[in-house]
Amino acid sequence: MRQALFLTLLLASLLMQGCAIVFPGNRGHGPLQTVEYVDLQRYSGEWYVIANIPYFGESGNVESRAIYAPREDGRLDDIYLYRDDFGAELERMEGVAWVKDETSNAHWKVRFYWPLTFDYHIIALDDDYQQVAVAHPTREYGWIMARQPRISDSDYQALLQVFADQGYDTAEFMRVPQFPEQVGQPGFQDP
C-alpha cells in the first residue's frame, strides 16, 4: 500500500515538475553550475543522506543512504536504503542512473519507476570524495550526502552555502537523523 501511495505521489510530483519545464520553475535563477568532473569509480559506493529538502518520498526517513554501483550497460545502480523509524525494518528501493553530461559526469538522470526520471546535478564534491551536494534545476529538491553518517557543522554550513549561491532557500533543508539521539534535535526531521 505504501509503495502504491508513493508511486501516485511521485507521479503527481513529476507531472508538476514537467510543467515546471514548460513554465520554468528554477526560482528565477539560471542553470545549475555543476562541478568540473566526477570520477564515477571514486563516486561509486555508499553515501549517507546528511540533509535534504523534505518531500513525500524521503520525509521522515532515518538512517537513509544511497548506494551507487556501476553496471555493465554503462549506467549505475541507484539503491536507496532507509528506515521509517529507528528499530524498524530496513527498506530498499532500487533505481537506475545514467550520465547525461559525459564531459563532466556531473549531470545524471535517475529513475526509480519507469518512465519517470529525475535530474541529478552534482554541484559540490570535495577532492577526497567524502562529501557531496546534489541539486535539482527547480531548486525544490536537494541533498547533502557524505561517506560518514556525521559531518562537522562547518562542513554542513559550507555545503549549504553552495546551495545558497545557486539560488536555493537553504532554510528548507533539514538534517536526516542517522542516530537515535538526533531525533527531536533542532534542524532534524522527525520520523
N, C-alpha and C positions, 0 to 999 in steps of 0.2 A: 504494500500500500504506500509506504514512504517513497519507494522508487517511482511509482506512478505519479505521485504528487510532485516529486522533484522534477520529473520529466515534463510535466504540464507547466510548472512554473518556469523551468528553464526554457521551454519553447516560447512561452509568452514573453519572457525577458529578451530572448534573442530576436523575436519578431519586432519588439520595440527597438532593439539595437539595429535591426535592419532599417527601421525608419530613421534612426539616427544617421545612417549612412546617406540617405536621401536628404535629410534635413540635418546638417552637421550638428553633432552633439558633443563637440570637443570643448565645450565651455568657452568658446571664443579664442582658443589657442590653436596654433598651427600643429603640424605633425609632431609626433614624439621623436625625440632625439635619442637614438639607441647608442650603446657602446660601440666602439670601432670593430671589435672582433670577439667572438666567443669560440673557444676550442671545445667542440661538443664532447670529446672524450673526457676532458677535465670537468666539464659541466655535469656530465652524467653522474648518477648516484642519488643519494638521499639528501633532501633539503627539508628542514623543519620550517613550518609556517610560523614566523615570529609575530606578524601582524598582517591584517588585511582591512579592506573596506568591507564590513559585513554585508552579505547578501544572502538570499534564501538558500543557496547551495552549500554554504560553509558556516553561516551564522550559528554561533553556539557550539561549534565543534571544539574538542580539546585533543591535545596530543596529535594534531594534524601535521602531515608531512607529504611531500611529493617525492616520487622516485622516477628518475628519467633513465632510460636504458636504450642504447642503440639497437635497431632491428636490422635484419639482413636486407630489407627492402629500402634502406636508407632513411626511414623515418625513426621516430623514437617512441617507445612505450612511455606513457604518462600515467603513473599509478598514484592515486590519491588515497592515503590511509588516514583514518580519524576515529575518534570515539565520540559518542553523544554525551558522555559524562565519564569522569574517572571511574574505573571499575567496570564500565560497560564493555561489551564485546567490541573488538576492533573491526571496523567496517572498511570495505575496499571498493574503490571504483577504478575501472580500467579504461584508459583512453589512449589516443594516439596523437602524436605531434609531428609536424613536418616543418622544415625551414622554408620560409618564403624569400628571404634575402640571403642568398648564398655567398655574397661578398663578406657580410659581417656575421652571419649565423645568429643575429640578434633579434630577428623578427620571425616568429613562428605562427602557425595556425595550430589550434588544439581542438580535438573532437572527442567528446565522451559519448555522445549519442548522435548517430548518423541521422540526418545530413547536417546537423548543426555544428558550426565551427566558431571558434573564438580567437581573437587576436591576442598575441603574447609578445610583448616588446621588452627586451632586457635593457633597462635604462641606466643601471649601475651594476658593476661587478668588480669586486676587489681583485687585485693581482693574484692572490692565493686561492681564488675561487671558494671563498668561505662565506661571503655574504652577497646577496643579490636583491635588486629592486626590479620588479616586473610590473609593467603598466599596460593599460588598455587605452586605445585612442579616445574613447568617450570621457576618460578621467573619472569614470564611475566605478571602476574596479582597479585594485592594486594590491600587491603582495610584497612583503619584506620576508625573505627567507634566509636561512643560514644553515651551515653544516652541523652546528651545535644547537641544542634547544634553548640556549640563552645567549644574548649578546649584551654588550655594555650599553648603558644609557647614551653615552656619547656616540657610539656607532649607530644606535637606533635613531637618534636625532639627526645625524648626518644623512642617513638614508631618507628620512622624512623630508629633509631639505632638498634632496634630489627631486622628490615628487613635487614639492612646492615650486621649484624652479621650472617645472614643466607644466604648471597650471593646475595642479591638484589642490584641493582644500584638505590639508593634512589633518584637520580636526575630525575628519570622517574615519581615519584609521583607528583601529582598536587592536590591542595585542591579543594573541591567542594563547590561552593557558596551556603550557606544556607540563606544568607541575601542579598538584592539587592546591598548594599554598597560594597560588596565583589567583585562584577563583575569588571573586569579590574585591580584588585589589583595584585601585583606581586605574583606569585606562585599559582594563582587561574585559573581554567579552564574558558574559555569563553563559554557562552551558544550558 
